[in-house]
């Protein structure tokens, strides 16, 4: 299974870069038909994680992925799962 990882530790305090990085990783996952994106906002105060979840909850972004899981073992990590339509068609044949 292909996976992309976005670690936000380096840009945690640069709001505009965070949204740009999130959009880029989501777009890349869609373009390359990647199944999973791991986003690491880190543990901290939880504000960055909330920001990431708000970004993912936007209607136009939400339309691009299947679901988001919070890592039960690591508070500072999220998984965004994708279901690509052409893969679904192959499974159903």
PyMOL Python script that loads the backbone (N, CA, C, O; Angstrom):
from pymol import cmd

cmd.read_pdbstr("""\
ATOM      1  N   UNK A   1       0.845  -1.187   0.000  1.00  0.00           N
ATOM      2  CA  UNK A   1       0.000   0.000   0.000  1.00  0.00           C
ATOM      3  C   UNK A   1       0.888   1.248   0.000  1.00  0.00           C
ATOM      4  O   UNK A   1       1.797   1.382   0.820  1.00  0.00           O
ATOM      5  N   UNK A   2       0.612   2.129  -0.910  1.00  0.00           N
ATOM      6  CA  UNK A   2       1.381   3.373  -1.009  1.00  0.00           C
ATOM      7  C   UNK A   2       0.897   4.361   0.053  1.00  0.00           C
ATOM      8  O   UNK A   2      -0.290   4.429   0.372  1.00  0.00           O
ATOM      9  N   UNK A   3       1.847   5.121   0.584  1.00  0.00           N
ATOM     10  CA  UNK A   3       1.515   6.060   1.649  1.00  0.00           C
ATOM     11  C   UNK A   3       2.368   7.308   1.507  1.00  0.00           C
ATOM     12  O   UNK A   3       3.540   7.232   1.137  1.00  0.00           O
ATOM     13  N   UNK A   4       1.778   8.452   1.803  1.00  0.00           N
ATOM     14  CA  UNK A   4       2.516   9.713   1.880  1.00  0.00           C
ATOM     15  C   UNK A   4       2.536  10.143   3.344  1.00  0.00           C
ATOM     16  O   UNK A   4       1.594   9.868   4.087  1.00  0.00           O
ATOM     17  N   UNK A   5       3.604  10.815   3.757  1.00  0.00           N
ATOM     18  CA  UNK A   5       3.702  11.313   5.131  1.00  0.00           C
ATOM     19  C   UNK A   5       3.961  12.817   5.083  1.00  0.00           C
ATOM     20  O   UNK A   5       4.841  13.288   4.363  1.00  0.00           O
ATOM     21  N   UNK A   6       3.179  13.556   5.862  1.00  0.00           N
ATOM     22  CA  UNK A   6       3.378  15.003   5.999  1.00  0.00           C
ATOM     23  C   UNK A   6       3.637  15.299   7.465  1.00  0.00           C
ATOM     24  O   UNK A   6       2.746  15.167   8.304  1.00  0.00           O
ATOM     25  N   UNK A   7       4.864  15.701   7.765  1.00  0.00           N
ATOM     26  CA  UNK A   7       5.241  16.051   9.138  1.00  0.00           C
ATOM     27  C   UNK A   7       5.211  17.574   9.257  1.00  0.00           C
ATOM     28  O   UNK A   7       5.967  18.277   8.585  1.00  0.00           O
ATOM     29  N   UNK A   8       4.333  18.067  10.114  1.00  0.00           N
ATOM     30  CA  UNK A   8       4.146  19.519  10.238  1.00  0.00           C
ATOM     31  C   UNK A   8       5.023  20.158  11.314  1.00  0.00           C
ATOM     32  O   UNK A   8       4.888  21.354  11.575  1.00  0.00           O
ATOM     33  N   UNK A   9       5.910  19.403  11.938  1.00  0.00           N
ATOM     34  CA  UNK A   9       6.739  19.955  13.010  1.00  0.00           C
ATOM     35  C   UNK A   9       7.516  21.200  12.579  1.00  0.00           C
ATOM     36  O   UNK A   9       7.631  22.158  13.343  1.00  0.00           O
ATOM     37  N   UNK A  10       8.050  21.183  11.352  1.00  0.00           N
ATOM     38  CA  UNK A  10       8.904  22.285  10.903  1.00  0.00           C
ATOM     39  C   UNK A  10       8.142  23.569  10.617  1.00  0.00           C
ATOM     40  O   UNK A  10       8.727  24.652  10.653  1.00  0.00           O
ATOM     41  N   UNK A  11       6.833  23.466  10.329  1.00  0.00           N
ATOM     42  CA  UNK A  11       6.073  24.669   9.946  1.00  0.00           C
ATOM     43  C   UNK A  11       4.880  24.908  10.873  1.00  0.00           C
ATOM     44  O   UNK A  11       3.929  25.596  10.500  1.00  0.00           O
ATOM     45  N   UNK A  12       4.931  24.340  12.082  1.00  0.00           N
ATOM     46  CA  UNK A  12       3.780  24.389  12.996  1.00  0.00           C
ATOM     47  C   UNK A  12       3.296  25.801  13.284  1.00  0.00           C
ATOM     48  O   UNK A  12       2.120  25.991  13.592  1.00  0.00           O
ATOM     49  N   UNK A  13       4.166  26.789  13.194  1.00  0.00           N
ATOM     50  CA  UNK A  13       3.763  28.153  13.530  1.00  0.00           C
ATOM     51  C   UNK A  13       3.627  29.042  12.288  1.00  0.00           C
ATOM     52  O   UNK A  13       3.617  30.267  12.401  1.00  0.00           O
ATOM     53  N   UNK A  14       3.524  28.435  11.122  1.00  0.00           N
ATOM     54  CA  UNK A  14       3.398  29.195   9.870  1.00  0.00           C
ATOM     55  C   UNK A  14       2.085  28.803   9.200  1.00  0.00           C
ATOM     56  O   UNK A  14       2.058  27.957   8.306  1.00  0.00           O
ATOM     57  N   UNK A  15       0.992  29.433   9.645  1.00  0.00           N
ATOM     58  CA  UNK A  15      -0.354  29.071   9.224  1.00  0.00           C
ATOM     59  C   UNK A  15      -0.566  28.922   7.731  1.00  0.00           C
ATOM     60  O   UNK A  15      -1.188  27.960   7.280  1.00  0.00           O
ATOM     61  N   UNK A  16      -0.045  29.882   6.954  1.00  0.00           N
ATOM     62  CA  UNK A  16      -0.265  29.833   5.503  1.00  0.00           C
ATOM     63  C   UNK A  16       0.454  28.636   4.879  1.00  0.00           C
ATOM     64  O   UNK A  16      -0.066  28.021   3.948  1.00  0.00           O
ATOM     65  N   UNK A  17       1.627  28.305   5.377  1.00  0.00           N
ATOM     66  CA  UNK A  17       2.383  27.169   4.847  1.00  0.00           C
ATOM     67  C   UNK A  17       1.732  25.838   5.218  1.00  0.00           C
ATOM     68  O   UNK A  17       1.829  24.864   4.470  1.00  0.00           O
ATOM     69  N   UNK A  18       1.069  25.800   6.371  1.00  0.00           N
ATOM     70  CA  UNK A  18       0.402  24.569   6.806  1.00  0.00           C
ATOM     71  C   UNK A  18      -0.709  24.209   5.824  1.00  0.00           C
ATOM     72  O   UNK A  18      -0.783  23.073   5.355  1.00  0.00           O
ATOM     73  N   UNK A  19      -1.576  25.177   5.514  1.00  0.00           N
ATOM     74  CA  UNK A  19      -2.666  24.909   4.565  1.00  0.00           C
ATOM     75  C   UNK A  19      -2.126  24.516   3.206  1.00  0.00           C
ATOM     76  O   UNK A  19      -2.657  23.611   2.561  1.00  0.00           O
ATOM     77  N   UNK A  20      -1.079  25.187   2.768  1.00  0.00           N
ATOM     78  CA  UNK A  20      -0.472  24.892   1.462  1.00  0.00           C
ATOM     79  C   UNK A  20       0.070  23.460   1.461  1.00  0.00           C
ATOM     80  O   UNK A  20      -0.153  22.712   0.509  1.00  0.00           O
ATOM     81  N   UNK A  21       0.772  23.082   2.515  1.00  0.00           N
ATOM     82  CA  UNK A  21       1.347  21.735   2.609  1.00  0.00           C
ATOM     83  C   UNK A  21       0.243  20.673   2.645  1.00  0.00           C
ATOM     84  O   UNK A  21       0.366  19.624   2.013  1.00  0.00           O
ATOM     85  N   UNK A  22      -0.834  20.952   3.387  1.00  0.00           N
ATOM     86  CA  UNK A  22      -1.955  20.009   3.460  1.00  0.00           C
ATOM     87  C   UNK A  22      -2.607  19.843   2.086  1.00  0.00           C
ATOM     88  O   UNK A  22      -2.882  18.726   1.646  1.00  0.00           O
ATOM     89  N   UNK A  23      -2.846  20.958   1.429  1.00  0.00           N
ATOM     90  CA  UNK A  23      -3.475  20.901   0.104  1.00  0.00           C
ATOM     91  C   UNK A  23      -2.586  20.124  -0.874  1.00  0.00           C
ATOM     92  O   UNK A  23      -3.076  19.309  -1.656  1.00  0.00           O
ATOM     93  N   UNK A  24      -1.284  20.383  -0.821  1.00  0.00           N
ATOM     94  CA  UNK A  24      -0.353  19.705  -1.738  1.00  0.00           C
ATOM     95  C   UNK A  24      -0.339  18.195  -1.514  1.00  0.00           C
ATOM     96  O   UNK A  24      -0.337  17.428  -2.477  1.00  0.00           O
ATOM     97  N   UNK A  25      -0.328  17.761  -0.250  1.00  0.00           N
ATOM     98  CA  UNK A  25      -0.261  16.319   0.009  1.00  0.00           C
ATOM     99  C   UNK A  25      -1.574  15.635  -0.376  1.00  0.00           C
ATOM    100  O   UNK A  25      -1.559  14.506  -0.866  1.00  0.00           O
ATOM    101  N   UNK A  26      -2.699  16.300  -0.160  1.00  0.00           N
ATOM    102  CA  UNK A  26      -3.998  15.746  -0.569  1.00  0.00           C
ATOM    103  C   UNK A  26      -4.062  15.656  -2.091  1.00  0.00           C
ATOM    104  O   UNK A  26      -4.467  14.632  -2.641  1.00  0.00           O
ATOM    105  N   UNK A  27      -3.660  16.736  -2.772  1.00  0.00           N
ATOM    106  CA  UNK A  27      -3.662  16.736  -4.243  1.00  0.00           C
ATOM    107  C   UNK A  27      -2.738  15.655  -4.799  1.00  0.00           C
ATOM    108  O   UNK A  27      -3.079  14.985  -5.774  1.00  0.00           O
ATOM    109  N   UNK A  28      -1.575  15.486  -4.181  1.00  0.00           N
ATOM    110  CA  UNK A  28      -0.627  14.458  -4.636  1.00  0.00           C
ATOM    111  C   UNK A  28      -1.224  13.061  -4.457  1.00  0.00           C
ATOM    112  O   UNK A  28      -1.087  12.205  -5.332  1.00  0.00           O
ATOM    113  N   UNK A  29      -1.884  12.838  -3.322  1.00  0.00           N
ATOM    114  CA  UNK A  29      -2.501  11.526  -3.068  1.00  0.00           C
ATOM    115  C   UNK A  29      -3.562  11.224  -4.121  1.00  0.00           C
ATOM    116  O   UNK A  29      -3.654  10.096  -4.604  1.00  0.00           O
ATOM    117  N   UNK A  30      -4.361  12.227  -4.479  1.00  0.00           N
ATOM    118  CA  UNK A  30      -5.398  12.044  -5.492  1.00  0.00           C
ATOM    119  C   UNK A  30      -4.748  11.773  -6.852  1.00  0.00           C
ATOM    120  O   UNK A  30      -5.128  10.835  -7.553  1.00  0.00           O
ATOM    121  N   UNK A  31      -3.772  12.599  -7.214  1.00  0.00           N
ATOM    122  CA  UNK A  31      -3.132  12.483  -8.530  1.00  0.00           C
ATOM    123  C   UNK A  31      -2.424  11.141  -8.701  1.00  0.00           C
ATOM    124  O   UNK A  31      -2.480  10.540  -9.774  1.00  0.00           O
ATOM    125  N   UNK A  32      -1.760  10.672  -7.646  1.00  0.00           N
ATOM    126  CA  UNK A  32      -0.975   9.436  -7.740  1.00  0.00           C
ATOM    127  C   UNK A  32      -1.742   8.220  -7.239  1.00  0.00           C
ATOM    128  O   UNK A  32      -1.194   7.120  -7.170  1.00  0.00           O
ATOM    129  N   UNK A  33      -3.013   8.417  -6.889  1.00  0.00           N
ATOM    130  CA  UNK A  33      -3.862   7.338  -6.374  1.00  0.00           C
ATOM    131  C   UNK A  33      -3.230   6.627  -5.164  1.00  0.00           C
ATOM    132  O   UNK A  33      -3.175   5.400  -5.087  1.00  0.00           O
ATOM    133  N   UNK A  34      -2.761   7.455  -4.236  1.00  0.00           N
ATOM    134  CA  UNK A  34      -2.176   6.959  -2.986  1.00  0.00           C
ATOM    135  C   UNK A  34      -3.331   6.618  -2.049  1.00  0.00           C
ATOM    136  O   UNK A  34      -4.312   7.357  -1.977  1.00  0.00           O
ATOM    137  N   UNK A  35      -3.216   5.496  -1.327  1.00  0.00           N
ATOM    138  CA  UNK A  35      -4.299   5.027  -0.459  1.00  0.00           C
ATOM    139  C   UNK A  35      -4.352   5.722   0.898  1.00  0.00           C
ATOM    140  O   UNK A  35      -5.418   5.846   1.502  1.00  0.00           O
ATOM    141  N   UNK A  36      -3.188   6.174   1.371  1.00  0.00           N
ATOM    142  CA  UNK A  36      -3.116   6.668   2.743  1.00  0.00           C
ATOM    143  C   UNK A  36      -2.163   7.843   2.851  1.00  0.00           C
ATOM    144  O   UNK A  36      -1.060   7.819   2.305  1.00  0.00           O
ATOM    145  N   UNK A  37      -2.603   8.874   3.564  1.00  0.00           N
ATOM    146  CA  UNK A  37      -1.725   9.997   3.904  1.00  0.00           C
ATOM    147  C   UNK A  37      -1.653  10.055   5.425  1.00  0.00           C
ATOM    148  O   UNK A  37      -2.674  10.132   6.109  1.00  0.00           O
ATOM    149  N   UNK A  38      -0.439  10.015   5.935  1.00  0.00           N
ATOM    150  CA  UNK A  38      -0.210  10.147   7.379  1.00  0.00           C
ATOM    151  C   UNK A  38       0.195  11.588   7.634  1.00  0.00           C
ATOM    152  O   UNK A  38       1.178  12.071   7.073  1.00  0.00           O
ATOM    153  N   UNK A  39      -0.566  12.274   8.482  1.00  0.00           N
ATOM    154  CA  UNK A  39      -0.264  13.669   8.821  1.00  0.00           C
ATOM    155  C   UNK A  39       0.174  13.704  10.275  1.00  0.00           C
ATOM    156  O   UNK A  39      -0.505  13.182  11.159  1.00  0.00           O
ATOM    157  N   UNK A  40       1.323  14.330  10.505  1.00  0.00           N
ATOM    158  CA  UNK A  40       1.879  14.385  11.861  1.00  0.00           C
ATOM    159  C   UNK A  40       1.884  15.842  12.335  1.00  0.00           C
ATOM    160  O   UNK A  40       2.832  16.583  12.076  1.00  0.00           O
ATOM    161  N   UNK A  41       0.806  16.246  13.036  1.00  0.00           N
ATOM    162  CA  UNK A  41       0.809  17.597  13.585  1.00  0.00           C
ATOM    163  C   UNK A  41       1.617  17.666  14.880  1.00  0.00           C
ATOM    164  O   UNK A  41       1.939  18.757  15.351  1.00  0.00           O
ATOM    165  N   UNK A  42       1.941  16.524  15.449  1.00  0.00           N
ATOM    166  CA  UNK A  42       2.670  16.499  16.711  1.00  0.00           C
ATOM    167  C   UNK A  42       1.718  16.608  17.889  1.00  0.00           C
ATOM    168  O   UNK A  42       0.531  16.888  17.721  1.00  0.00           O
ATOM    169  N   UNK A  43       2.246  16.387  19.071  1.00  0.00           N
ATOM    170  CA  UNK A  43       1.375  16.336  20.253  1.00  0.00           C
ATOM    171  C   UNK A  43       1.036  17.725  20.761  1.00  0.00           C
ATOM    172  O   UNK A  43      -0.143  18.076  20.827  1.00  0.00           O
ATOM    173  N   UNK A  44       2.006  18.509  21.114  1.00  0.00           N
ATOM    174  CA  UNK A  44       1.796  19.903  21.541  1.00  0.00           C
ATOM    175  C   UNK A  44       0.499  20.160  22.283  1.00  0.00           C
ATOM    176  O   UNK A  44       0.035  19.327  23.061  1.00  0.00           O
ATOM    177  N   UNK A  45      -0.084  21.337  22.027  1.00  0.00           N
ATOM    178  CA  UNK A  45      -1.306  21.750  22.733  1.00  0.00           C
ATOM    179  C   UNK A  45      -2.555  21.191  22.072  1.00  0.00           C
ATOM    180  O   UNK A  45      -3.646  21.257  22.638  1.00  0.00           O
ATOM    181  N   UNK A  46      -2.397  20.639  20.873  1.00  0.00           N
ATOM    182  CA  UNK A  46      -3.551  20.124  20.155  1.00  0.00           C
ATOM    183  C   UNK A  46      -4.136  21.127  19.179  1.00  0.00           C
ATOM    184  O   UNK A  46      -5.042  20.790  18.416  1.00  0.00           O
ATOM    185  N   UNK A  47      -3.630  22.364  19.190  1.00  0.00           N
ATOM    186  CA  UNK A  47      -4.169  23.394  18.297  1.00  0.00           C
ATOM    187  C   UNK A  47      -3.888  23.086  16.827  1.00  0.00           C
ATOM    188  O   UNK A  47      -4.748  23.290  15.970  1.00  0.00           O
ATOM    189  N   UNK A  48      -2.680  22.594  16.540  1.00  0.00           N
ATOM    190  CA  UNK A  48      -2.331  22.279  15.159  1.00  0.00           C
ATOM    191  C   UNK A  48      -3.172  21.111  14.645  1.00  0.00           C
ATOM    192  O   UNK A  48      -3.608  21.108  13.493  1.00  0.00           O
ATOM    193  N   UNK A  49      -3.394  20.131  15.500  1.00  0.00           N
ATOM    194  CA  UNK A  49      -4.235  18.993  15.108  1.00  0.00           C
ATOM    195  C   UNK A  49      -5.651  19.481  14.788  1.00  0.00           C
ATOM    196  O   UNK A  49      -6.261  19.039  13.814  1.00  0.00           O
ATOM    197  N   UNK A  50      -6.170  20.398  15.618  1.00  0.00           N
ATOM    198  CA  UNK A  50      -7.505  20.961  15.365  1.00  0.00           C
ATOM    199  C   UNK A  50      -7.528  21.702  14.040  1.00  0.00           C
ATOM    200  O   UNK A  50      -8.499  21.611  13.288  1.00  0.00           O
ATOM    201  N   UNK A  51      -6.465  22.432  13.754  1.00  0.00           N
ATOM    202  CA  UNK A  51      -6.372  23.172  12.488  1.00  0.00           C
ATOM    203  C   UNK A  51      -6.394  22.195  11.306  1.00  0.00           C
ATOM    204  O   UNK A  51      -7.075  22.431  10.308  1.00  0.00           O
ATOM    205  N   UNK A  52      -5.642  21.099  11.430  1.00  0.00           N
ATOM    206  CA  UNK A  52      -5.603  20.083  10.367  1.00  0.00           C
ATOM    207  C   UNK A  52      -6.995  19.481  10.181  1.00  0.00           C
ATOM    208  O   UNK A  52      -7.453  19.318   9.050  1.00  0.00           O
ATOM    209  N   UNK A  53      -7.662  19.152  11.274  1.00  0.00           N
ATOM    210  CA  UNK A  53      -9.004  18.562  11.183  1.00  0.00           C
ATOM    211  C   UNK A  53      -9.997  19.545  10.565  1.00  0.00           C
ATOM    212  O   UNK A  53     -10.865  19.145   9.789  1.00  0.00           O
ATOM    213  N   UNK A  54      -9.873  20.833  10.907  1.00  0.00           N
ATOM    214  CA  UNK A  54     -10.743  21.856  10.293  1.00  0.00           C
ATOM    215  C   UNK A  54     -10.493  21.932   8.786  1.00  0.00           C
ATOM    216  O   UNK A  54     -11.431  22.042   7.998  1.00  0.00           O
ATOM    217  N   UNK A  55      -9.221  21.873   8.397  1.00  0.00           N
ATOM    218  CA  UNK A  55      -8.879  21.889   6.974  1.00  0.00           C
ATOM    219  C   UNK A  55      -9.515  20.687   6.268  1.00  0.00           C
ATOM    220  O   UNK A  55     -10.127  20.833   5.210  1.00  0.00           O
ATOM    221  N   UNK A  56      -9.367  19.511   6.859  1.00  0.00           N
ATOM    222  CA  UNK A  56      -9.893  18.283   6.257  1.00  0.00           C
ATOM    223  C   UNK A  56     -11.416  18.271   6.214  1.00  0.00           C
ATOM    224  O   UNK A  56     -12.018  17.565   5.406  1.00  0.00           O
ATOM    225  N   UNK A  57     -12.027  19.055   7.085  1.00  0.00           N
ATOM    226  CA  UNK A  57     -13.488  19.072   7.174  1.00  0.00           C
ATOM    227  C   UNK A  57     -14.139  20.029   6.161  1.00  0.00           C
ATOM    228  O   UNK A  57     -15.365  20.074   6.052  1.00  0.00           O
ATOM    229  N   UNK A  58     -13.333  20.782   5.431  1.00  0.00           N
ATOM    230  CA  UNK A  58     -13.890  21.677   4.408  1.00  0.00           C
ATOM    231  C   UNK A  58     -14.551  20.845   3.312  1.00  0.00           C
ATOM    232  O   UNK A  58     -14.025  19.812   2.897  1.00  0.00           O
ATOM    233  N   UNK A  59     -15.693  21.304   2.859  1.00  0.00           N
ATOM    234  CA  UNK A  59     -16.498  20.533   1.913  1.00  0.00           C
ATOM    235  C   UNK A  59     -15.707  20.071   0.683  1.00  0.00           C
ATOM    236  O   UNK A  59     -15.792  18.907   0.292  1.00  0.00           O
ATOM    237  N   UNK A  60     -14.942  20.978   0.077  1.00  0.00           N
ATOM    238  CA  UNK A  60     -14.233  20.610  -1.162  1.00  0.00           C
ATOM    239  C   UNK A  60     -13.067  19.652  -0.900  1.00  0.00           C
ATOM    240  O   UNK A  60     -12.687  18.881  -1.781  1.00  0.00           O
ATOM    241  N   UNK A  61     -12.508  19.700   0.295  1.00  0.00           N
ATOM    242  CA  UNK A  61     -11.425  18.775   0.651  1.00  0.00           C
ATOM    243  C   UNK A  61     -12.027  17.416   1.017  1.00  0.00           C
ATOM    244  O   UNK A  61     -11.537  16.368   0.595  1.00  0.00           O
ATOM    245  N   UNK A  62     -13.095  17.458   1.809  1.00  0.00           N
ATOM    246  CA  UNK A  62     -13.766  16.236   2.261  1.00  0.00           C
ATOM    247  C   UNK A  62     -14.198  15.354   1.081  1.00  0.00           C
ATOM    248  O   UNK A  62     -14.219  14.128   1.187  1.00  0.00           O
ATOM    249  N   UNK A  63     -14.538  15.986  -0.028  1.00  0.00           N
ATOM    250  CA  UNK A  63     -14.979  15.255  -1.218  1.00  0.00           C
ATOM    251  C   UNK A  63     -13.843  14.418  -1.830  1.00  0.00           C
ATOM    252  O   UNK A  63     -14.100  13.515  -2.625  1.00  0.00           O
ATOM    253  N   UNK A  64     -12.606  14.715  -1.464  1.00  0.00           N
ATOM    254  CA  UNK A  64     -11.460  14.057  -2.084  1.00  0.00           C
ATOM    255  C   UNK A  64     -11.024  12.773  -1.384  1.00  0.00           C
ATOM    256  O   UNK A  64     -10.375  11.923  -1.994  1.00  0.00           O
ATOM    257  N   UNK A  65     -11.376  12.627  -0.111  1.00  0.00           N
ATOM    258  CA  UNK A  65     -10.908  11.445   0.623  1.00  0.00           C
ATOM    259  C   UNK A  65     -12.083  10.644   1.173  1.00  0.00           C
ATOM    260  O   UNK A  65     -13.229  11.092   1.156  1.00  0.00           O
ATOM    261  N   UNK A  66     -11.765   9.448   1.661  1.00  0.00           N
ATOM    262  CA  UNK A  66     -12.788   8.533   2.159  1.00  0.00           C
ATOM    263  C   UNK A  66     -13.073   8.747   3.649  1.00  0.00           C
ATOM    264  O   UNK A  66     -14.224   8.929   4.046  1.00  0.00           O
ATOM    265  N   UNK A  67     -12.012   8.723   4.474  1.00  0.00           N
ATOM    266  CA  UNK A  67     -12.222   8.920   5.920  1.00  0.00           C
ATOM    267  C   UNK A  67     -10.906   9.328   6.594  1.00  0.00           C
ATOM    268  O   UNK A  67      -9.823   9.176   6.028  1.00  0.00           O
ATOM    269  N   UNK A  68     -11.034   9.848   7.814  1.00  0.00           N
ATOM    270  CA  UNK A  68      -9.871  10.236   8.628  1.00  0.00           C
ATOM    271  C   UNK A  68      -9.913   9.415   9.908  1.00  0.00           C
ATOM    272  O   UNK A  68     -10.956   9.305  10.552  1.00  0.00           O
ATOM    273  N   UNK A  69      -8.774   8.841  10.271  1.00  0.00           N
ATOM    274  CA  UNK A  69      -8.650   8.122  11.546  1.00  0.00           C
ATOM    275  C   UNK A  69      -7.622   8.830  12.405  1.00  0.00           C
ATOM    276  O   UNK A  69      -6.585   9.278  11.918  1.00  0.00           O
ATOM    277  N   UNK A  70      -7.924   8.924  13.687  1.00  0.00           N
ATOM    278  CA  UNK A  70      -6.939   9.406  14.642  1.00  0.00           C
ATOM    279  C   UNK A  70      -6.194   8.172  15.143  1.00  0.00           C
ATOM    280  O   UNK A  70      -6.805   7.135  15.401  1.00  0.00           O
ATOM    281  N   UNK A  71      -4.895   8.286  15.277  1.00  0.00           N
ATOM    282  CA  UNK A  71      -4.087   7.161  15.753  1.00  0.00           C
ATOM    283  C   UNK A  71      -4.355   6.955  17.242  1.00  0.00           C
ATOM    284  O   UNK A  71      -4.079   7.840  18.051  1.00  0.00           O
ATOM    285  N   UNK A  72      -4.883   5.808  17.597  1.00  0.00           N
ATOM    286  CA  UNK A  72      -5.228   5.550  19.003  1.00  0.00           C
ATOM    287  C   UNK A  72      -3.987   5.436  19.885  1.00  0.00           C
ATOM    288  O   UNK A  72      -4.070   5.645  21.095  1.00  0.00           O
ATOM    289  N   UNK A  73      -2.839   5.109  19.295  1.00  0.00           N
ATOM    290  CA  UNK A  73      -1.611   4.933  20.081  1.00  0.00           C
ATOM    291  C   UNK A  73      -0.752   6.197  20.103  1.00  0.00           C
ATOM    292  O   UNK A  73       0.142   6.331  20.938  1.00  0.00           O
ATOM    293  N   UNK A  74      -1.029   7.124  19.179  1.00  0.00           N
ATOM    294  CA  UNK A  74      -0.196   8.325  19.076  1.00  0.00           C
ATOM    295  C   UNK A  74      -1.093   9.529  18.807  1.00  0.00           C
ATOM    296  O   UNK A  74      -1.561   9.718  17.684  1.00  0.00           O
ATOM    297  N   UNK A  75      -1.332  10.334  19.823  1.00  0.00           N
ATOM    298  CA  UNK A  75      -2.219  11.503  19.726  1.00  0.00           C
ATOM    299  C   UNK A  75      -1.786  12.448  18.607  1.00  0.00           C
ATOM    300  O   UNK A  75      -2.626  13.122  18.011  1.00  0.00           O
ATOM    301  N   UNK A  76      -0.496  12.504  18.317  1.00  0.00           N
ATOM    302  CA  UNK A  76       0.034  13.467  17.363  1.00  0.00           C
ATOM    303  C   UNK A  76       0.061  12.980  15.928  1.00  0.00           C
ATOM    304  O   UNK A  76       0.903  13.416  15.142  1.00  0.00           O
ATOM    305  N   UNK A  77      -0.860  12.070  15.569  1.00  0.00           N
ATOM    306  CA  UNK A  77      -0.831  11.528  14.211  1.00  0.00           C
ATOM    307  C   UNK A  77      -2.243  11.256  13.701  1.00  0.00           C
ATOM    308  O   UNK A  77      -3.099  10.764  14.437  1.00  0.00           O
ATOM    309  N   UNK A  78      -2.472  11.583  12.431  1.00  0.00           N
ATOM    310  CA  UNK A  78      -3.772  11.350  11.777  1.00  0.00           C
ATOM    311  C   UNK A  78      -3.533  10.565  10.494  1.00  0.00           C
ATOM    312  O   UNK A  78      -2.483  10.688   9.864  1.00  0.00           O
ATOM    313  N   UNK A  79      -4.515   9.761  10.117  1.00  0.00           N
ATOM    314  CA  UNK A  79      -4.444   9.024   8.864  1.00  0.00           C
ATOM    315  C   UNK A  79      -5.619   9.430   7.987  1.00  0.00           C
ATOM    316  O   UNK A  79      -6.767   9.397   8.429  1.00  0.00           O
ATOM    317  N   UNK A  80      -5.339   9.811   6.758  1.00  0.00           N
ATOM    318  CA  UNK A  80      -6.382  10.157   5.798  1.00  0.00           C
ATOM    319  C   UNK A  80      -6.415   9.039   4.763  1.00  0.00           C
ATOM    320  O   UNK A  80      -5.427   8.782   4.075  1.00  0.00           O
ATOM    321  N   UNK A  81      -7.566   8.377   4.665  1.00  0.00           N
ATOM    322  CA  UNK A  81      -7.717   7.239   3.757  1.00  0.00           C
ATOM    323  C   UNK A  81      -8.425   7.680   2.483  1.00  0.00           C
ATOM    324  O   UNK A  81      -9.367   8.471   2.517  1.00  0.00           O
ATOM    325  N   UNK A  82      -7.950   7.151   1.358  1.00  0.00           N
ATOM    326  CA  UNK A  82      -8.534   7.465   0.057  1.00  0.00           C
ATOM    327  C   UNK A  82      -9.080   6.203  -0.581  1.00  0.00           C
ATOM    328  O   UNK A  82      -8.524   5.118  -0.411  1.00  0.00           O
ATOM    329  N   UNK A  83     -10.170   6.349  -1.316  1.00  0.00           N
ATOM    330  CA  UNK A  83     -10.693   5.271  -2.147  1.00  0.00           C
ATOM    331  C   UNK A  83     -10.755   5.831  -3.553  1.00  0.00           C
ATOM    332  O   UNK A  83     -11.539   6.738  -3.834  1.00  0.00           O
ATOM    333  N   UNK A  84      -9.940   5.297  -4.426  1.00  0.00           N
ATOM    334  CA  UNK A  84      -9.899   5.811  -5.793  1.00  0.00           C
ATOM    335  C   UNK A  84     -10.853   5.005  -6.658  1.00  0.00           C
ATOM    336  O   UNK A  84     -10.850   3.774  -6.638  1.00  0.00           O
ATOM    337  N   UNK A  85     -11.654   5.709  -7.403  1.00  0.00           N
ATOM    338  CA  UNK A  85     -12.760   5.081  -8.130  1.00  0.00           C
ATOM    339  C   UNK A  85     -12.336   4.000  -9.104  1.00  0.00           C
ATOM    340  O   UNK A  85     -13.020   2.982  -9.207  1.00  0.00           O
ATOM    341  N   UNK A  86     -11.242   4.174  -9.821  1.00  0.00           N
ATOM    342  CA  UNK A  86     -10.859   3.139 -10.778  1.00  0.00           C
ATOM    343  C   UNK A  86     -10.448   1.850 -10.069  1.00  0.00           C
ATOM    344  O   UNK A  86     -10.625   0.761 -10.614  1.00  0.00           O
ATOM    345  N   UNK A  87      -9.901   1.965  -8.860  1.00  0.00           N
ATOM    346  CA  UNK A  87      -9.572   0.769  -8.067  1.00  0.00           C
ATOM    347  C   UNK A  87     -10.868   0.038  -7.687  1.00  0.00           C
ATOM    348  O   UNK A  87     -10.938  -1.190  -7.744  1.00  0.00           O
ATOM    349  N   UNK A  88     -11.891   0.810  -7.300  1.00  0.00           N
ATOM    350  CA  UNK A  88     -13.176   0.205  -6.922  1.00  0.00           C
ATOM    351  C   UNK A  88     -13.756  -0.574  -8.087  1.00  0.00           C
ATOM    352  O   UNK A  88     -14.288  -1.668  -7.898  1.00  0.00           O
ATOM    353  N   UNK A  89     -13.659  -0.026  -9.282  1.00  0.00           N
ATOM    354  CA  UNK A  89     -14.219  -0.701 -10.460  1.00  0.00           C
ATOM    355  C   UNK A  89     -13.530  -2.027 -10.700  1.00  0.00           C
ATOM    356  O   UNK A  89     -14.184  -3.009 -11.050  1.00  0.00           O
ATOM    357  N   UNK A  90     -12.224  -2.073 -10.519  1.00  0.00           N
ATOM    358  CA  UNK A  90     -11.480  -3.318 -10.740  1.00  0.00           C
ATOM    359  C   UNK A  90     -11.922  -4.392  -9.743  1.00  0.00           C
ATOM    360  O   UNK A  90     -12.052  -5.563 -10.099  1.00  0.00           O
ATOM    361  N   UNK A  91     -12.150  -3.984  -8.499  1.00  0.00           N
ATOM    362  CA  UNK A  91     -12.556  -4.955  -7.466  1.00  0.00           C
ATOM    363  C   UNK A  91     -13.919  -5.559  -7.778  1.00  0.00           C
ATOM    364  O   UNK A  91     -14.153  -6.737  -7.509  1.00  0.00           O
ATOM    365  N   UNK A  92     -14.819  -4.760  -8.343  1.00  0.00           N
ATOM    366  CA  UNK A  92     -16.203  -5.220  -8.556  1.00  0.00           C
ATOM    367  C   UNK A  92     -16.360  -6.150  -9.752  1.00  0.00           C
ATOM    368  O   UNK A  92     -17.365  -6.856  -9.845  1.00  0.00           O
ATOM    369  N   UNK A  93     -15.405  -6.170 -10.660  1.00  0.00           N
ATOM    370  CA  UNK A  93     -15.528  -7.001 -11.852  1.00  0.00           C
ATOM    371  C   UNK A  93     -15.478  -8.471 -11.553  1.00  0.00           C
ATOM    372  O   UNK A  93     -15.570  -9.290 -12.467  1.00  0.00           O
TER     373      UNK A  93
END
""", "prot")
cmd.dss("prot")
cmd.show_as("cartoon", "prot")
cmd.util.cbc("prot")
cmd.orient("prot")
